[in-house]
């Protein structure tokens, strides 16, 4: 080994150093920036000793670590031939394949080979300008016999100072619930077998120095871009090393590689920050914003009204037209007709799969409603759930064999529905034809694409486990439909936020964060979501006074202020709203439109505060000239007044004017006197705001205050 075996990828304040002499490369550094001079002597500095009682050589902690090399953690590649052979491969650099490095563009590709096992392994690393590191591994069967692949995961070493993890659990209507855990001995594992990204086992984790926070500590963030089954493992080895490993979770027998065939892991997206979670979020947000494949993100995100909580399945033309009138009155820009428009769909027990307009409810079709909506100047959108079928449907009666089930067993229902085998070419063609006709025959610019159940015992037509091929087929369906209708935007929805990942965003432009519109619950849901996704992708709706998922009531100002920081929408029967509510709603929407360029283009940040009853967050413009900050009081708290709010991330040498922006009808709370600066605003430096802070008033629980900052 020599220093020339090290490859340096660097951009901005982040660098990756990979050792390509270990067969499959080993990441020896990922974190603060280095330059070429720092590589001199690094090989010797990082050469590990061998303690008594261990093997004579140290197995590298490679991107795909090998049991065959003496690695006793989880092998990155697991599989075998039909006779049980090739189960512990050992890869060496492939002399016939050059290391493909474009270091100026921060890209590295290497191929290693095991002639005995008949396998080749290619790994690719790309460090984006945003600071996000993408890693993929590709295994290819170079033998003339098939190879049963059980697992292929990507492994990244963790530094010893990374001693605490932040992950996410949750459930329907309560997604992205954070939990923390110190990393002790042994392994932490999380496996998702639900066939979709899931509410409760989000494929993301943040590991950092003890006590890392919104704005403090070193953080290494990871997200697996995949909408199917996933696995995540963090292990501390007996030799002192620690690593993270993520990849697709494969059911038994799911992937068999024929001679010449290959399998590519989902992309592991990783971000490093020396400034807490804000830094990793900024990298992930910048990465997603840099993509050029999402329709609609190059223009202001239209404020929408969704009809679901207004009418549910009770579709009546006059009611729906009246709802559109009210929507236009308050400034809505897009109208989305939710579930209930298609054949036989009077409740959630029938109709899925029959994707044509129900003639009994819509005798003249959807055109009268679409014409009315478009005449008001609103875009028109529609709800679909193409991957599902009700047993009570024409499609299932004609083609029960199209369901993704296992022969010989009674199928498990979820929400009165089964899953269609989209990987079956006949099913794929049927769905593509129906969806293509829907969009070709109607002036539809937006599709809310739902997916409302987990996959259970899901076998394809060949009898093998079918989740992997199902997931890939759904991606193809998205892509084919987008190719035919490139101006149509697609929203990813899955019982709320159960399909929220970077891969689904290759063909969708919005994620429905949660079916819960309760503003109090939404604060924690949106906080977790925002660690990965920028505000313009986060569906956030103003619901009715009483939440339909929690039965809790909130003032309109709290509901509106909470939804303000996402892709704003309304999910509320405005026909039952008072004239005062409509006036307030129009004012809120006008405020959002004024702030929208900042909210959807700036840097989303969270601010640390010792009072756990407060959530303080906001958005700062890239040039640090403006900011908007929300102070949400989530519970009563222990103190009558909080300690001063410190705002970091501004230009410390500049002066800022900070002003309270009253949301209409805000009932701030009991106080005899407001802070001295509150009514007239105040000017002070960014350094003073970051180090000393600014006093806040007393607040009732479940209220929100909004502030604007402008550099003067």
FIDRENTI-515866 format. One line per field, with one value per residue (C-alpha): x negated, y, z; residue in one letter. Coordinates in steps of 0.05 Angstrom, whole numbers, plus 5000, padded with zeros to 4 digits. Layout:
BEGIN
X <- [X; ...] .
Y <- [Y; ...] .
Z <- [Z; ...] .
residuo <- [A; ...] .
***
This chain:
BEGIN
X <- [5000; 4977; 5006; 5025; 5076; 5115; 5166; 5191; 5260; 5272; 5321; 5334; 5321; 5328; 5278; 5278; 5214; 5220; 5167; 5174; 5121; 5168; 5205; 5273; 5252; 5250; 5270; 5214; 5240; 5307; 5315; 5279; 5242; 5172; 5126; 5076; 5019; 5057; 5054; 4978; 4963; 5037; 5028; 4977; 5018; 5079; 5044; 5075; 5037; 5056; 5069; 5058; 5111; 5131; 5118; 5051; 5082; 5136; 5197; 5213; 5278; 5293; 5356; 5375; 5338; 5321; 5326; 5276; 5224; 5235; 5288; 5333; 5387; 5443; 5416; 5437; 5451; 5490; 5510; 5491; 5493; 5543; 5492; 5479; 5413; 5388; 5417; 5356; 5323; 5258; 5250; 5184; 5174; 5191; 5128; 5168; 5212; 5181; 5203; 5252; 5239; 5261; 5234; 5246; 5320; 5314; 5332; 5298; 5315; 5276; 5285; 5260; 5265; 5267; 5251; 5263; 5333; 5348; 5369; 5349; 5363; 5366; 5373; 5388; 5379; 5401; 5392; 5441; 5431; 5485; 5440; 5482; 5443; 5478; 5454; 5476; 5451; 5463; 5452; 5447; 5449; 5391; 5400; 5440; 5484; 5538; 5524; 5575; 5568; 5591; 5565; 5520; 5511; 5467; 5421; 5392; 5343; 5362; 5311; 5302; 5329; 5397; 5429; 5503; 5557; 5623; 5674; 5748; 5807; 5881; 5947; 6005; 6020; 5959; 5899; 5826; 5825; 5753; 5716; 5645; 5598; 5526; 5483; 5457; 5429; 5461; 5508; 5569; 5613; 5677; 5711; 5772; 5813; 5876; 5863; 5862; 5817; 5862; 5888; 5849; 5781; 5758; 5694; 5655; 5610; 5566; 5504; 5463; 5420; 5455; 5511; 5512; 5570; 5602; 5542; 5487; 5441; 5414; 5467; 5464; 5532; 5555; 5615; 5629; 5665; 5713; 5789; 5790; 5761; 5699; 5649; 5603; 5549; 5500; 5447; 5390; 5338; 5295; 5233; 5259; 5284; 5356; 5396; 5464; 5494; 5556; 5589; 5650; 5679; 5692; 5742; 5716; 5706; 5726; 5664; 5630; 5575; 5570; 5502; 5483; 5538; 5525; 5558; 5549; 5561; 5607; 5567; 5542; 5544; 5500; 5485; 5433; 5440; 5397; 5456; 5508; 5570; 5579; 5517; 5539; 5609; 5578; 5538; 5597; 5643; 5590; 5581; 5656; 5662; 5604; 5643; 5672; 5722; 5781; 5836; 5863; 5807; 5781; 5843; 5879; 5913; 5988; 6030; 6081; 6147; 6159; 6231; 6221; 6237; 6290; 6334; 6301; 6339; 6400; 6388; 6440; 6427; 6459; 6424; 6357; 6366; 6385; 6322; 6282; 6314; 6294; 6224; 6215; 6243; 6188; 6131; 6123; 6088; 6100; 6161; 6152; 6211; 6197; 6222; 6293; 6298; 6288; 6332; 6367; 6329; 6381; 6339; 6271; 6295; 6304; 6281; 6205; 6178; 6237; 6205; 6261; 6311; 6371; 6431; 6482; 6448; 6420; 6471; 6437; 6367; 6317; 6318; 6370; 6328; 6262; 6290; 6316; 6250; 6208; 6255; 6239; 6165; 6148; 6108; 6144; 6116; 6143; 6131; 6113; 6088; 6065; 6026; 6088; 6151; 6215; 6242; 6308; 6288; 6296; 6221; 6214; 6275; 6244; 6172; 6164; 6096; 6069; 6066; 5998; 6014; 5989; 6026; 6055; 6066; 6124; 6102; 6093; 6136; 6117; 6168; 6212; 6161; 6107; 6043; 6037; 5976; 5950; 5889; 5936; 5933; 6008; 6022; 5971; 6002; 6072; 6054; 6013; 6071; 6123; 6080; 6058; 6130; 6150; 6097; 6105; 6181; 6183; 6148; 6110; 6045; 6034; 6041; 6044; 6018; 6037; 6016; 6055; 6031; 5971; 5950; 5959; 5939; 5932; 5912; 5904; 5930; 5869; 5885; 5823; 5825; 5843; 5831; 5766; 5796; 5860; 5822; 5781; 5845; 5879; 5819; 5825; 5899; 5885; 5831; 5873; 5932; 5887; 5856; 5925; 5948; 5886; 5924; 5966; 5941; 5946; 5952; 5927; 5978; 5981; 6029; 5998; 5922; 5907; 5871; 5824; 5755; 5707; 5719; 5794; 5777; 5743; 5813; 5855; 5851; 5888; 5896; 5959; 5927; 5983; 6058; 6058; 6072; 6073; 6025; 5996; 5979; 5955; 5898; 5860; 5880; 5855; 5793; 5770; 5791; 5753; 5687; 5688; 5735; 5740; 5804; 5830; 5835; 5871; 5947; 5975; 6049; 6094; 6147; 6214; 6221; 6229; 6179; 6209; 6151; 6144; 6210; 6167; 6187; 6140; 6146; 6138; 6074; 6039; 6063; 6042; 5975; 5958; 5975; 5941; 5872; 5889; 5923; 5987; 6055; 6125; 6163; 6227; 6299; 6298; 6373; 6381; 6329; 6352; 6341; 6290; 6253; 6252; 6225; 6170; 6154; 6147; 6099; 6058; 6053; 6032; 5977; 5954; 5950; 5908; 5861; 5862; 5797; 5760; 5796; 5785; 5716; 5680; 5643; 5690; 5661; 5679; 5657; 5635; 5672; 5670; 5746; 5773; 5843; 5819; 5803; 5766; 5750; 5747; 5717; 5657; 5644; 5581; 5551; 5568; 5608; 5676; 5706; 5773; 5777; 5834; 5839; 5889; 5910; 5927; 5944; 5952; 5880; 5849; 5833; 5878; 5828; 5776; 5703; 5683; 5687; 5618; 5618; 5556; 5536; 5543; 5488; 5456; 5426; 5492; 5549; 5619; 5687; 5732; 5807; 5867; 5914; 5982; 6022; 6096; 6135; 6073; 6089; 6018; 6032; 6035; 5986; 5984; 5929; 5896; 5821; 5797; 5779; 5842; 5890; 5842; 5788; 5714; 5648; 5587; 5529; 5529; 5475; 5519; 5578; 5534; 5498; 5545; 5613; 5679; 5734; 5800; 5868; 5911; 5951; 6011; 5998; 6013; 6000; 5950; 5914; 5882; 5823; 5788; 5715; 5686; 5613; 5609] .
Y <- [5000; 5071; 5140; 5132; 5080; 5135; 5175; 5243; 5269; 5339; 5395; 5455; 5436; 5360; 5308; 5233; 5191; 5120; 5066; 5029; 4976; 4935; 4903; 4934; 5004; 5025; 5095; 5117; 5188; 5223; 5289; 5356; 5378; 5353; 5368; 5326; 5344; 5313; 5245; 5241; 5195; 5179; 5106; 5096; 5137; 5094; 5026; 4985; 4942; 4870; 4852; 4783; 4732; 4761; 4741; 4759; 4809; 4861; 4854; 4920; 4954; 4961; 4988; 4914; 4880; 4806; 4747; 4714; 4766; 4755; 4808; 4784; 4837; 4831; 4813; 4864; 4810; 4748; 4693; 4626; 4580; 4523; 4476; 4523; 4548; 4619; 4638; 4676; 4712; 4752; 4807; 4834; 4893; 4876; 4888; 4890; 4947; 5015; 5055; 5104; 5169; 5239; 5270; 5340; 5322; 5282; 5214; 5147; 5079; 5015; 4942; 4882; 4810; 4740; 4689; 4631; 4653; 4679; 4748; 4819; 4878; 4951; 5008; 5080; 5142; 5212; 5273; 5326; 5401; 5401; 5359; 5296; 5232; 5179; 5107; 5047; 4975; 4930; 4855; 4818; 4744; 4726; 4651; 4605; 4584; 4624; 4659; 4667; 4736; 4742; 4812; 4867; 4927; 4988; 4999; 5064; 5067; 5113; 5153; 5136; 5204; 5188; 5160; 5176; 5162; 5195; 5152; 5155; 5111; 5126; 5100; 5124; 5197; 5201; 5195; 5216; 5209; 5218; 5173; 5177; 5123; 5122; 5073; 5022; 4953; 4906; 4921; 4964; 4937; 4960; 4920; 4940; 4885; 4926; 4932; 5008; 5059; 5054; 5098; 5065; 5045; 5105; 5088; 5146; 5156; 5211; 5193; 5245; 5269; 5263; 5313; 5337; 5384; 5428; 5474; 5440; 5379; 5337; 5296; 5242; 5233; 5174; 5160; 5100; 5120; 5061; 5053; 4979; 4936; 4962; 4944; 4986; 4963; 5000; 4957; 4969; 4915; 4884; 4914; 4984; 4999; 5019; 5022; 5035; 4989; 5001; 4967; 4934; 4876; 4817; 4762; 4691; 4673; 4742; 4756; 4703; 4727; 4689; 4686; 4757; 4789; 4842; 4875; 4948; 4970; 5029; 5092; 5108; 5184; 5211; 5281; 5306; 5369; 5403; 5449; 5399; 5375; 5441; 5425; 5356; 5383; 5438; 5387; 5341; 5399; 5426; 5357; 5350; 5421; 5409; 5354; 5376; 5320; 5343; 5380; 5443; 5457; 5513; 5555; 5577; 5517; 5527; 5531; 5475; 5453; 5379; 5355; 5294; 5321; 5367; 5315; 5246; 5199; 5244; 5272; 5322; 5369; 5431; 5421; 5410; 5472; 5513; 5488; 5511; 5580; 5588; 5563; 5615; 5669; 5658; 5653; 5578; 5561; 5486; 5443; 5368; 5320; 5263; 5191; 5174; 5195; 5128; 5068; 5037; 5079; 5099; 5077; 5046; 4974; 4974; 5002; 5003; 4980; 5007; 5072; 5104; 5158; 5132; 5147; 5144; 5201; 5238; 5228; 5282; 5261; 5304; 5359; 5403; 5406; 5413; 5468; 5505; 5498; 5520; 5578; 5603; 5604; 5542; 5482; 5415; 5353; 5283; 5225; 5154; 5091; 5049; 4995; 4970; 4930; 4916; 4845; 4882; 4910; 4893; 4886; 4833; 4795; 4790; 4780; 4752; 4724; 4795; 4804; 4802; 4742; 4671; 4612; 4564; 4615; 4660; 4731; 4781; 4843; 4914; 4970; 4920; 4917; 4875; 4895; 4888; 4854; 4914; 4874; 4830; 4861; 4853; 4891; 4944; 4955; 4958; 5011; 5051; 5051; 5072; 5127; 5152; 5157; 5194; 5246; 5250; 5258; 5310; 5375; 5347; 5379; 5342; 5271; 5252; 5180; 5141; 5072; 5052; 4984; 4942; 4882; 4813; 4746; 4781; 4732; 4748; 4706; 4660; 4645; 4681; 4738; 4799; 4862; 4882; 4873; 4907; 4968; 4972; 4965; 5022; 5066; 5047; 5063; 5132; 5144; 5121; 5163; 5223; 5213; 5215; 5274; 5313; 5374; 5333; 5336; 5274; 5273; 5214; 5194; 5129; 5128; 5196; 5193; 5118; 5129; 5187; 5175; 5205; 5151; 5163; 5237; 5219; 5220; 5258; 5330; 5329; 5282; 5281; 5283; 5255; 5244; 5281; 5356; 5368; 5427; 5404; 5334; 5364; 5402; 5338; 5304; 5362; 5371; 5300; 5304; 5370; 5338; 5304; 5341; 5416; 5455; 5460; 5383; 5377; 5375; 5416; 5432; 5477; 5430; 5445; 5472; 5401; 5351; 5288; 5244; 5269; 5306; 5363; 5436; 5493; 5566; 5582; 5622; 5561; 5516; 5566; 5583; 5509; 5495; 5560; 5526; 5473; 5466; 5499; 5469; 5468; 5406; 5436; 5444; 5518; 5517; 5510; 5563; 5631; 5695; 5714; 5649; 5661; 5731; 5706; 5649; 5697; 5740; 5679; 5656; 5725; 5725; 5656; 5680; 5739; 5695; 5636; 5653; 5653; 5594; 5550; 5575; 5591; 5549; 5514; 5516; 5495; 5536; 5505; 5528; 5500; 5503; 5437; 5466; 5511; 5493; 5548; 5541; 5582; 5596; 5641; 5665; 5640; 5710; 5718; 5782; 5759; 5706; 5684; 5650; 5614; 5605; 5549; 5538; 5464; 5456; 5499; 5490; 5501; 5576; 5636; 5667; 5630; 5650; 5694; 5664; 5659; 5660; 5630; 5625; 5699; 5746; 5763; 5828; 5855; 5891; 5862; 5890; 5839; 5849; 5810; 5790; 5779; 5722; 5741; 5723; 5702; 5696; 5703; 5690; 5724; 5781; 5847; 5874; 5854; 5856; 5926; 5913; 5875; 5927; 5972; 5921; 5928; 5931; 5892; 5853; 5781; 5768; 5795; 5753; 5691; 5701; 5742; 5732; 5768; 5765; 5729; 5743; 5695; 5648; 5603; 5530; 5512; 5581; 5605; 5672; 5693; 5740; 5771; 5792; 5839; 5860; 5936] .
Z <- [5000; 4986; 4989; 4916; 4938; 4972; 4933; 4957; 4942; 4969; 4962; 5006; 5077; 5069; 5046; 5034; 5031; 5003; 5003; 4936; 4953; 4996; 4938; 4954; 4975; 5048; 5070; 5116; 5127; 5117; 5152; 5156; 5093; 5076; 5018; 4979; 5026; 5084; 5051; 5057; 5115; 5126; 5107; 5163; 5212; 5201; 5201; 5257; 5305; 5321; 5394; 5424; 5410; 5342; 5270; 5242; 5193; 5203; 5159; 5126; 5144; 5070; 5037; 5029; 5087; 5078; 5125; 5078; 5098; 5172; 5186; 5242; 5238; 5186; 5119; 5067; 5015; 5034; 4985; 4955; 4895; 4889; 4921; 4979; 4951; 4940; 5008; 5035; 4977; 4981; 4929; 4902; 4856; 4784; 4744; 4679; 4704; 4718; 4777; 4745; 4782; 4764; 4827; 4801; 4800; 4864; 4833; 4845; 4816; 4829; 4811; 4850; 4831; 4862; 4808; 4855; 4874; 4804; 4828; 4812; 4857; 4834; 4883; 4865; 4908; 4889; 4933; 4910; 4915; 4969; 5012; 5005; 4993; 4950; 4954; 4913; 4907; 4847; 4848; 4781; 4771; 4725; 4733; 4687; 4746; 4781; 4847; 4902; 4932; 5004; 5020; 4994; 5040; 5041; 5101; 5126; 5185; 5242; 5281; 5354; 5376; 5343; 5406; 5401; 5349; 5331; 5294; 5278; 5297; 5290; 5264; 5220; 5235; 5281; 5234; 5245; 5320; 5344; 5393; 5418; 5441; 5465; 5427; 5475; 5459; 5410; 5352; 5340; 5284; 5251; 5195; 5155; 5121; 5106; 5031; 5034; 5067; 5128; 5184; 5240; 5212; 5172; 5133; 5163; 5223; 5249; 5290; 5326; 5383; 5451; 5459; 5387; 5375; 5322; 5319; 5357; 5352; 5296; 5259; 5206; 5174; 5131; 5088; 5043; 4980; 4972; 4977; 4995; 5050; 5085; 5139; 5182; 5230; 5275; 5308; 5356; 5345; 5400; 5366; 5378; 5308; 5294; 5230; 5200; 5148; 5106; 5047; 5019; 5061; 5014; 5029; 5021; 4948; 4924; 4881; 4839; 4793; 4727; 4693; 4673; 4715; 4768; 4828; 4849; 4920; 4933; 4940; 5010; 5017; 5072; 5099; 5148; 5191; 5243; 5261; 5286; 5251; 5215; 5174; 5152; 5136; 5094; 5055; 5043; 5023; 4975; 4945; 4930; 4905; 4856; 4820; 4754; 4744; 4786; 4749; 4781; 4830; 4784; 4800; 4864; 4896; 4887; 4950; 4945; 4973; 4981; 4985; 5030; 5099; 5069; 5036; 5042; 4994; 4989; 4919; 4897; 4839; 4869; 4936; 4903; 4858; 4919; 4954; 4894; 4897; 4970; 4954; 4900; 4946; 4998; 4947; 4935; 4870; 4861; 4874; 4886; 4881; 4929; 4936; 4913; 4839; 4804; 4789; 4849; 4900; 4952; 5011; 5023; 5011; 4936; 4869; 4873; 4806; 4765; 4743; 4704; 4725; 4763; 4718; 4775; 4813; 4753; 4696; 4655; 4675; 4712; 4659; 4693; 4756; 4720; 4676; 4737; 4774; 4715; 4702; 4772; 4753; 4794; 4772; 4778; 4812; 4826; 4874; 4852; 4886; 4827; 4864; 4900; 4884; 4923; 4919; 4906; 4838; 4765; 4758; 4813; 4790; 4721; 4743; 4814; 4792; 4786; 4861; 4895; 4939; 4951; 4921; 4971; 5026; 5043; 5027; 5082; 5071; 5093; 5089; 5050; 4995; 4963; 4927; 4851; 4822; 4784; 4762; 4721; 4651; 4641; 4706; 4688; 4619; 4648; 4699; 4650; 4601; 4653; 4682; 4614; 4592; 4655; 4643; 4568; 4571; 4628; 4643; 4703; 4724; 4790; 4815; 4889; 4885; 4947; 4974; 5036; 5061; 5078; 5037; 5067; 5037; 4970; 4917; 4844; 4786; 4793; 4866; 4892; 4942; 4901; 4941; 4905; 4835; 4858; 4882; 4818; 4776; 4812; 4797; 4723; 4725; 4754; 4702; 4642; 4663; 4673; 4605; 4572; 4615; 4633; 4659; 4709; 4780; 4824; 4899; 4939; 4992; 5031; 5089; 5101; 5104; 5096; 5029; 5043; 5013; 4963; 4911; 4904; 4894; 4828; 4798; 4848; 4872; 4939; 4998; 5040; 5108; 5150; 5150; 5217; 5209; 5284; 5290; 5356; 5330; 5265; 5300; 5317; 5253; 5210; 5252; 5237; 5164; 5155; 5175; 5107; 5062; 5044; 5061; 4989; 4986; 5053; 5047; 5105; 5109; 5150; 5177; 5210; 5280; 5307; 5281; 5252; 5276; 5348; 5362; 5389; 5376; 5357; 5338; 5265; 5278; 5308; 5252; 5199; 5230; 5234; 5161; 5138; 5136; 5084; 5017; 5042; 5032; 5062; 5083; 5112; 5090; 5075; 5063; 5138; 5155; 5181; 5143; 5196; 5185; 5110; 5120; 5166; 5119; 5061; 5102; 5121; 5049; 5026; 5080; 5057; 4985; 5006; 5046; 4998; 4960; 5026; 5057; 4996; 4976; 5040; 5091; 5141; 5211; 5281; 5341; 5407; 5469; 5540; 5548; 5521; 5516; 5458; 5387; 5353; 5279; 5216; 5148; 5132; 5061; 5028; 5028; 5102; 5087; 5112; 5158; 5185; 5253; 5288; 5363; 5378; 5450; 5452; 5526; 5588; 5610; 5678; 5672; 5664; 5616; 5574; 5573; 5514; 5444; 5411; 5335; 5304; 5230; 5213; 5191; 5258; 5231; 5204; 5238; 5234; 5247; 5281; 5282; 5306; 5250; 5281; 5253; 5252; 5315; 5355; 5429; 5454; 5527; 5594; 5606; 5643; 5599; 5534; 5523; 5510; 5437; 5419; 5392; 5353; 5335; 5348; 5311; 5335; 5308; 5286; 5338; 5393; 5370; 5369; 5435; 5479; 5446; 5452; 5503; 5487; 5516; 5556; 5512; 5521; 5505; 5433; 5404; 5353; 5344; 5279; 5270; 5209; 5207; 5155; 5148; 5151] .
residuo <- [X; X; X; X; X; X; X; X; X; X; X; X; X; X; X; X; X; X; X; X; X; X; X; X; X; X; X; X; X; X; X; X; X; X; X; X; X; X; X; X; X; X; X; X; X; X; X; X; X; X; X; X; X; X; X; X; X; X; X; X; X; X; X; X; X; X; X; X; X; X; X; X; X; X; X; X; X; X; X; X; X; X; X; X; X; X; X; X; X; X; X; X; X; X; X; X; X; X; X; X; X; X; X; X; X; X; X; X; X; X; X; X; X; X; X; X; X; X; X; X; X; X; X; X; X; X; X; X; X; X; X; X; X; X; X; X; X; X; X; X; X; X; X; X; X; X; X; X; X; X; X; X; X; X; X; X; X; X; X; X; X; X; X; X; X; X; X; X; X; X; X; X; X; X; X; X; X; X; X; X; X; X; X; X; X; X; X; X; X; X; X; X; X; X; X; X; X; X; X; X; X; X; X; X; X; X; X; X; X; X; X; X; X; X; X; X; X; X; X; X; X; X; X; X; X; X; X; X; X; X; X; X; X; X; X; X; X; X; X; X; X; X; X; X; X; X; X; X; X; X; X; X; X; X; X; X; X; X; X; X; X; X; X; X; X; X; X; X; X; X; X; X; X; X; X; X; X; X; X; X; X; X; X; X; X; X; X; X; X; X; X; X; X; X; X; X; X; X; X; X; X; X; X; X; X; X; X; X; X; X; X; X; X; X; X; X; X; X; X; X; X; X; X; X; X; X; X; X; X; X; X; X; X; X; X; X; X; X; X; X; X; X; X; X; X; X; X; X; X; X; X; X; X; X; X; X; X; X; X; X; X; X; X; X; X; X; X; X; X; X; X; X; X; X; X; X; X; X; X; X; X; X; X; X; X; X; X; X; X; X; X; X; X; X; X; X; X; X; X; X; X; X; X; X; X; X; X; X; X; X; X; X; X; X; X; X; X; X; X; X; X; X; X; X; X; X; X; X; X; X; X; X; X; X; X; X; X; X; X; X; X; X; X; X; X; X; X; X; X; X; X; X; X; X; X; X; X; X; X; X; X; X; X; X; X; X; X; X; X; X; X; X; X; X; X; X; X; X; X; X; X; X; X; X; X; X; X; X; X; X; X; X; X; X; X; X; X; X; X; X; X; X; X; X; X; X; X; X; X; X; X; X; X; X; X; X; X; X; X; X; X; X; X; X; X; X; X; X; X; X; X; X; X; X; X; X; X; X; X; X; X; X; X; X; X; X; X; X; X; X; X; X; X; X; X; X; X; X; X; X; X; X; X; X; X; X; X; X; X; X; X; X; X; X; X; X; X; X; X; X; X; X; X; X; X; X; X; X; X; X; X; X; X; X; X; X; X; X; X; X; X; X; X; X; X; X; X; X; X; X; X; X; X; X; X; X; X; X; X; X; X; X; X; X; X; X; X; X; X; X; X; X; X; X; X; X; X; X; X; X; X; X; X; X; X; X; X; X; X; X; X; X; X; X; X; X; X; X; X; X; X; X; X; X; X; X; X; X; X; X; X; X; X; X; X; X; X; X; X; X; X; X; X; X; X; X; X; X; X; X; X; X; X; X; X; X; X; X; X; X; X; X; X; X; X; X; X; X; X; X; X; X] .
***
